[in-house]
């Protein structure tokens, strides 16, 4: 179980590191946009080659239903964020944070399930999760810092996401250990659906707004580089 929690936490630890980084290094808006595009590409790669493969035991209807559930969770979270942070102008950035949770929590649960069931954790999937979290967190963190959020508030926000991810990994391990029929297929489809919805609604528009056409180059690089691991 400790191995599962450690894997889930380590894979998402780039979120907290990025929260610190934006206060130590001032990133130009265009660079932040390119990084966000890079993160979008890495996450597309993770959906296409890892999450979909993990969910291949589901039939087409089940796969679509769990993908839509993931998208619905993202949309509900976004609406809550808009109501809470809309007046502060942080809705867009916070939408990416919500997307990180919708994506990161099922991903972490999958790590726990894979450890319990002995399913191999591919280096490319781990690398895609870890690498994509840097730009995925730097983009909204830089935006929130610019709006006046203090370092403790931003880092604390990401630390809370990291805590949820670590717990999800442990829960995934315990559930898979208790119920032998449990697999990560549904969680993978849920994560994929939430992730694709977040990319369309938040991260990719965020990237293009700040990075312009170079955000597209960042997306291609983000898609290709994890394939090298």
N, C-alpha and C positions, 0 to 999 in steps of 0.2 A: 504493500500500500504506500509506503514511504517513497518507493521508486516512482509510483504513479503520480503522487503529489509533486515530487521534485521535477518530473518531466513536464507536467502541466504548467507548473509555475515558471520553470526556466524558459519554456517556449514563449511565454507571455511577458517575461521580465523586461523586454525591450520597451514596453509601454512606460514603465516607471523611469527607466533610463532616459527616455526621450523627454519626459516631463522635466527632468533636471537640465537636460541639454539645451533646451530653448532659452534658459536663463543664463547660460554660460556663453552661448554662441548666438549672435544675431544673424538669423537667416534672412536673406532677401526674399521678398514675396515670390518672385519667379522661381527661385530655388526650392522654396517650400512647395510650389505647385508641381515642379518636376518630381520632387520626392513623393508627393501624393500620387502622381501618375505611376511612379515606380511601384509604390505599394499596391495600387490597383492591379497592375500587371501581375505581381507576385500572387495576389489573392485569386485572380482569374486562373492562373496556373494551378493553384492548390485545389480549386473547385474542379477544374477539368480533368486533372490527372490523379488526384488523391481522393477527394470527397466523393466524386461520382463513382470511382472505382470501389470505394468502401461501401457504397450503397447499392452495388450491382445485384445483390441478392434479392432486392425488392422488385416487384413487378412494376410496370410503367405507371399504373394508377396509384399504387402506394408511394412510389417515388415522387410523383407530382403532388400528392396530398401533403407529404411531409415537407417538401420544398415550399409549398404555399403556406404551411403553418409557420415556417421560419420567416417568410416574408411578412406574414400577418403580425408576428411578434415584433419585428422591426418597425412596422408602420405604427403599431400601438405605442411602442417606446418613443418613436419620433414625435407623436402627437403629445405625449406627456411632457417631453422635453420642450416642445414649442410653447406649451402653456406655462411651463416653469421658467424658461430662460428667454422667451421671445422678446420681452421688454429690454433685456440686457444685450440683445443683438448677438447672442451666442448660440442661437438655435442651430445654424448650419454646422458649426464646429461640434456642438454637443450631439448633433445627429450622428456624426462620425463616431463619437464616444459610445453612443447607444449601439451603433453597428458593431463596434469592437466587442461589446459584451455579448450581443446576439451571436456573433461569430466565435468569440474566444471561449465562452462557457461550453457550448457543445463540442468544440475542438478539444478542450481540456478533458471533457468527459470521455471522448473517444480515446485519448491517450490512456486514461485509466482502464477503459474496457479492453484496449489492446494489450496492456500489461497483464491483466487478469486472465485473458484468454490465450495469451501467447502469440497473438497476431503480430507480425513484424511491423515495426514502426519505421517507415522509410526515411532515409536521410533527407530526401527532397521535400517530403511533407513537413518534417521538423524545420528544415531550413526556410521553407516558404513562410511558415507561421512566424518564425523568429524574425527573419529579414523584413517581412512586410509590416511588422508591428512598429518598426522605427519610423518610416514615413507616415504610416497610418496614425501614429500618436504625435509626431512632430507637427504635422499639419494643423490639427485642432489646438494643440498646446500653444503653438506660436500665435495662433489667432486669439486664444483666450488670454495669453500673456499681454498681447497688444491692447486688449480691452481692459487691462488693469487687474487681472487675477494674480494674486501673490503665489510665489513658488510653493508654499505649503498647501495651498488649496488645490493647485494643479496636480502636484505629486500625490497628495492625499486621495484625490479622485482616481488617479491611475492605480494607486496602491489598493484601493477598494475593489477595482476591477480585477486586479491580480489576485486578491484574496478569494473572490468569487470563483475565479478560474481554478485556483488550487483546490478549493473545496469541491468543485465540480469534478475534478480529476479523481479525487478520493472517493466521491460518491459513485462515479462510474466504475471504479475498481470494486467497491463493495457490492454494488448491484450485480455486476458480472460474476463475481465470486459466489453470490448467493443463488442466482438464477442462471443455470447453465445455458439456457436458450437465449440469453441476452447477447446481442451483438451491436456493433456500432453503426449499423446500416441506417437506422432511422435518425439517429443523431447526426450522422454525416449529411443526410439529405436535408435535415432541418438547418444545419449550419450553412449548407450550400445555398438554400433559398434565402435565408436572412442576409447572407453575404452578397449575393447578386442584387438583391433589392437595395442594400446599402450602397453598393458601388454605383448604381444608377442614380439614386436619389441624393447621395451626399458626396462620396469621395471623388468620383470622376468629375462632376460639375465643379467641385472645390478645386480640383487639380487644374482644370482648364481655365477657370476664372483667374487663377494666380500664375499659372505657368504658360498659358497660351498654347500655341501649337507644339512647343517643346514638351508639353505634358504628354503628348502622344508618343514621343520618342522614349520618355521615361517609362511609359506603360509597356512598350515593347521590350525594353531592357529588363523591367521587373518580371515580365513573363518568361524571358529566356534564361536569366541568370540562375534561378533555382533549379532549372533542368540540368545544370552542370554538376549538382551535388549528387 
